[in-house]
């Protein structure tokens, strides 16, 4: 049997969600936060797609021979944690110093917040199949 190994990176913004793993549009398993899972499959060609709620990953096609191992790393938005933190800090600063900030600074704050919100709106709508990133690990992995 061939093996597909998926290591899910532990991330703050995605820690509660379970990710479903599909091979050729059939559910083969679920991965939780920080987990590494091995899926034993028959030799052949597989199209991998991972989904969490309505968000998904890029589609990856692999061809496995008998006793082959393919390893992947699964992660979410790289900038997600930083953008959430930035928006929170800016919101707190704006709330405390609203009456002391000039019009230019308020406009700059509003522009930054619009950029951050637009980023998330894109990935939750049009870019929903780019929210999760599935990338092959190039290092050799010993059979488990």
C-alpha positions in Angstrom: 0.0 0.0 0.0 1.1 3.6 -0.7 0.9 6.3 2.0 -0.2 9.9 1.9 1.1 11.7 4.9 -0.3 15.1 5.9 1.1 17.2 8.7 -1.2 20.0 9.8 0.5 23.0 11.3 -0.9 24.2 14.6 -2.3 27.7 14.1 -4.2 30.0 16.4 -6.8 31.2 14.0 -7.6 27.6 12.8 -7.2 25.6 16.0 -10.9 24.7 16.5 -11.7 23.6 13.0 -11.3 20.1 11.6 -10.1 19.6 8.1 -11.6 17.0 5.8 -9.3 15.2 3.4 -10.7 14.2 0.0 -8.9 11.9 -2.5 -10.7 11.8 -5.9 -13.7 13.6 -4.3 -14.1 10.9 -1.7 -13.6 11.6 2.0 -10.7 9.6 3.4 -10.2 11.2 6.8 -10.2 14.2 9.1 -7.2 16.1 10.5 -7.3 18.2 13.7 -5.0 21.1 14.7 -1.3 20.1 14.9 -1.9 16.5 13.9 0.0 14.3 11.5 -2.0 11.7 9.8 -1.1 8.8 7.5 -3.6 7.6 4.9 -3.0 4.2 3.3 -4.2 4.0 -0.3 -3.8 1.7 -3.2 -1.4 2.6 -6.0 -2.8 5.0 -8.5 -3.4 8.6 -9.4 -5.2 10.8 -6.8 -6.5 14.3 -6.7 -6.2 15.7 -3.2 -8.4 18.5 -1.8 -8.8 19.6 1.8 -11.8 21.5 3.2 -12.9 23.1 6.4 -16.5 24.4 6.4 -16.8 26.3 3.1 -13.1 27.0 2.8 -10.7 24.8 0.9 -7.2 24.2 -0.3 -5.5 24.1 -3.6 -6.0 20.9 -5.6 -3.0 18.6 -5.9 -2.7 15.6 -8.2 -0.2 12.8 -7.3 0.6 9.4 -8.8 1.5 6.8 -6.3 3.3 3.5 -6.9 3.2 0.6 -4.6 5.0 1.5 -1.3 5.4 5.1 -2.3 5.1 7.8 0.4 4.0 11.4 -0.3 4.2 13.9 2.5 2.4 17.2 2.6 2.3 20.2 5.0 -1.1 21.8 5.5 -1.4 25.4 6.8 -3.8 28.3 6.8 -3.4 32.0 6.0 0.2 32.9 6.8 -0.7 36.5 7.7 -3.9 35.8 9.5 -2.6 36.0 13.0 -0.6 39.1 12.3 -3.6 40.9 10.7 -6.0 40.0 13.4 -3.5 41.3 16.0 -2.9 44.5 14.1 -6.6 45.2 13.7 -7.2 44.6 17.4 -4.3 46.9 18.5 -5.4 49.6 16.0 -9.0 49.4 17.2 -8.0 49.8 20.8 -5.7 52.7 20.1 -8.4 54.4 18.0 -11.0 53.9 20.8 -8.7 55.5 23.4 -7.2 58.3 21.4 -10.2 59.1 19.0 -10.7 62.6 20.3 -6.9 63.5 20.2 -6.2 62.2 16.7 -6.2 64.6 13.7 -8.2 64.0 10.5 -5.2 62.7 8.6 -4.4 60.0 11.2 -8.1 59.0 11.3 -8.1 58.6 7.5 -4.9 56.5 7.7 -6.4 54.3 10.4 -9.5 53.8 8.3 -7.4 52.9 5.2 -5.4 50.3 7.1 -8.6 48.8 8.5 -10.2 48.6 5.1 -7.2 46.8 3.7 -7.3 44.3 6.5 -11.0 43.7 6.2 -10.7 43.4 2.4 -8.0 40.8 2.8 -10.3 38.6 4.9 -13.4 39.2 2.8 -11.4 38.0 -0.3 -10.3 34.8 1.4 -13.8 34.0 2.8 -15.5 34.6 -0.6 -13.6 34.6 -4.0 -10.4 33.1 -2.6 -12.0 30.5 -0.4 -10.2 27.6 -2.2 -6.9 29.3 -1.4 -7.5 29.6 2.3 -5.7 26.4 3.2 -2.3 25.7 1.6 -1.3 22.2 0.9 2.4 21.9 -0.1 4.5 18.8 -0.7 7.4 18.3 1.7 10.5 17.6 -0.3 12.5 15.8 2.3 12.5 12.0 2.3 10.2 10.4 4.9 10.7 6.9 6.2 7.7 4.6 6.0 5.6 4.6 9.2 
